[in-house]
Amino acid sequence: MGMASTTTTMTMRLQFPGAVNHNQNHSQTSFLGVPLRLSMSYPQPSLPSLLINIQAKARTRTEDRHARHSRIRKKVEGTPDRPRLCVFRSNKHLYVQVIDDSKMHTLASASTMQKQISEEFNYSSGPTVEVAKRVGEFIAKSCLEKGITKVAFDRGGYPYHGRIEALADSAREHGLQF
């Protein structure tokens, strides 16, 4: 009493649009019922062309920020009457400059690398909102000493949030108008 084993084979054929199946008779008909004869055979696509091509994002966050900054710079320009207050934010430091774009000249600057600010705060993981407030206060005092009261704020492509917002609010509180 043995078990009878039967083997069945299953074949699967892929049919692609526009591909000609050479194993069947050409019994395809047009919508009028006339038999069609396809004289041209289309090659079946190879396996790599069937795979979906997925690519990573082409632009990085820094490139997006540079694009935002260039859009801002089209609108914000520093003049002798109203220079541009430009902010750059890195992971470790915060830099602010007041620039007259007509002369390409920096009128005042402040950063977390200056002794007055770096000695006051002990931060190892980068500048915080409190440090940004101090930098805003320092740049406002420096501008007022040089007779600058109005500036055009250039956030440098960064969102107006967190350290950038704290710096701007602090500069406003200490006498700068923008």
GIRALIN-V783627 format. One record per residue. N is the residue number from 1. SS is DSSP state (h for helix, s for strand, l for the rest). Layout:
N&SS  N&SS
This chain:
1&l  2&l  3&l  4&l  5&l  6&l  7&l  8&l  9&l  10&l  11&l  12&l  13&l  14&l  15&l  16&l  17&l  18&l  19&l  20&l  21&l  22&l  23&l  24&l  25&l  26&l  27&l  28&l  29&s  30&l  31&l  32&l  33&l  34&l  35&s  36&l  37&l  38&l  39&l  40&l  41&l  42&l  43&l  44&l  45&l  46&l  47&h  48&h  49&h  50&h  51&l  52&l  53&l  54&l  55&l  56&l  57&l  58&l  59&l  60&l  61&h  62&h  63&h  64&h  65&h  66&h  67&h  68&h  69&h  70&h  71&h  72&h  73&h  74&h  75&h  76&l  77&l  78&l  79&l  80&l  81&l  82&l  83&s  84&s  85&s  86&s  87&s  88&s  89&s  90&l  91&l  92&l  93&l  94&s  95&s  96&s  97&s  98&s  99&s  100&s  101&l  102&l  103&l  104&l  105&s  106&s  107&s  108&s  109&s  110&s  111&s  112&l  113&l  114&l  115&h  116&h  117&h  118&h  119&l  120&l  121&l  122&l  123&l  124&l  125&l  126&l  127&l  128&l  129&h  130&h  131&h  132&h  133&h  134&h  135&h  136&h  137&h  138&h  139&h  140&h  141&h  142&h  143&h  144&h  145&h  146&l  147&l  148&l  149&l  150&s  151&s  152&s  153&s  154&s  155&l  156&l  157&l  158&l  159&l  160&l  161&l  162&l  163&h  164&h  165&h  166&h  167&h  168&h  169&h  170&h  171&h  172&h  173&h  174&l  175&l  176&l  177&s  178&l
